[in-house]
Amino acid sequence: MLKKRLNKFLKIDPILIIRDILSDRDILTWIETKNKEQLFDYNEDSEGNKLIYKNIYTGYSSYYHRKQDGVKKNGVPFNVGDPYTIANAGDFYRSIIAKPGVQDLLVFDADPIKIDELGNKTDLFEAFGKDIIGLNEENLQQLIEKVKVKLIAEIRRQVC
């Protein structure tokens, strides 16, 4: 019996199990929610850097700042130097997705192109960097714990 369990254990592919875990819709939804919280609640990118308006007349939402007395479409006021919350019309915020990758275990994506009412385009990945999407260290550690618990449970299931 021990030999049988050992053989089962040796056949386990933990990377495959992790891929399956990271493909679970509940986990992906949790990841997307954590990424959105980072941006909206904490104004942080995946590196933990604060997102700050650098110039009142350039970049995403500058039109709204000039035309609506510093209030975004969603009613949130802002000024130069204020944290950027990725929530004007909410298009970028809603476009953030996490999905299983081919080479990477997890891939983040979003539509970074924003067009204001004058037709001006801003690429948020250029304005703030690609690190605007992805989990910060705290959320990444929480994800690792979630995956670890599920990984251990699956290994136990396969061995027993």
N, C-alpha and C positions, 0 to 999 in steps of 0.2 A: 504494500500500500504506500509506503514512504517513497519507493522508487517511482511509482505511478505519479504521485504528486510532484516529485522533483522533475520528472519529465515534462509534466504540464507547465511547471514554473519556467523551465528552460525554453519552452516554446512561446512564452509571452513576449510580445513586442510592445514595450511601454510607449514608444513614440506613436504607434498606431492607436493605442488606447487614448493617448493625449489628443491626437487628431480628432478622434471620435468625440471626446469630451468637448473640445473647442468647436465642434460642429453642431452641438446641441443648441437649439433655438433659445432656450432659457438662458444658457450661458452667454450666447451672443447678445441677447437683449440686455443682460446685466452689464456686459462690457460697454455696449453703446450708451447705456444710461449713465454709467460711471464717467465715460468720456464727456458726455454732455454736461454732467454736474461739474466736472473740472472747469469747463469753459464758462458755464453760466453762473454757477455759485461761487467758484474760486478764482475765475479769470486766469487760469493757468493752462499752459500747453503741456505736452507730455514730458517735457524736461523740467517742469515745475516753475518755468519762467512766467511772470505776469504779462498779460496782453495789455498794452497801453497805447492809447491814441498818441501818435507822434506829431501830427500836423492837422490843424483844423480844416485846411482846405484841400487835402489830398487823401486818397484812400477811401475805403468803404464807409459809407454813411456821412461823409463830409457834407453832401448836399442837404441831408436832413438836419445837420447841425446848423447850417446857415439859414435854411428855410423854416425850420420849426423850433427856433430858439433852443437848440440843444436837447430836443426830445426825439427819441427814435419813434418809428411807426408803432412800436409796441408800448409806447408811453414811458419808457425808461429814460430819464434825463442823463446827459453826459456833457463833459467838457474836455478840453485838451488836457492830457495827463491822467484822466480818469481811466479806470480799468475798462477794458473792452470785453463785453460779455457775449459776443456772437449772437445777439438776439435783436435784430432790427425787424425785418419781416419774418425772421426765423427760418428762412430757406436753407441757409448753410447748416444751422443747428439740426433741422429735420433731415438733412441729407446724409448725416454721418451714419456709416454702417461699419460693422465688423463682420468679417467672413473668414472661413478657413482658407489658407493659402496653399499653393502648390509647393513652393520651396520653403516659405516661412509658415510656421504653424498658424499664424493669425495675421490678417491684413486689414488695415483700416482704409476707408475711402470716404470721400465726400465731394460734393460739387462746390468748388471754391470760387467759381465765377459769379460775381454779383454785378448787376446792372441797375444803376439808379434811374430816376425818372427822366434824366436828361440823356440817357443812353450811354453814360460813362461806365466802362467796365473796370472792375477791380478783381484781381486774382488774389484771394486771401492766402494762398500758399506762398505767393511772392511777397505779399505784405507782411506776413507773420511767420513764414517758414512752414515746411511740411510737418514740423513737430506740433503744429496746432491740433492735429488729431493723434490719438494714441493715449495710452494710460500713463499717468505719472507714477512715481515710485510707490506711493502709498497704495494706489489702486492696483498696481501690478502685483504687489505683495499679497493683497486680498485675493486676486485672481489665482495666484500660485497656491494659496491655501485651499481655495475651492477646488482647483484641479487635483491637488494632492489628495484630498479626502476622497474624491471620486475615483482617482487612480488606484488608491489602496483598496477601496471597496471592489473595484472591478478585478484587480489581481486576485484578491481573496475569492471572489466568485469563480474565476477561471481555474484556480488551483483546487478548490474543494469539490 
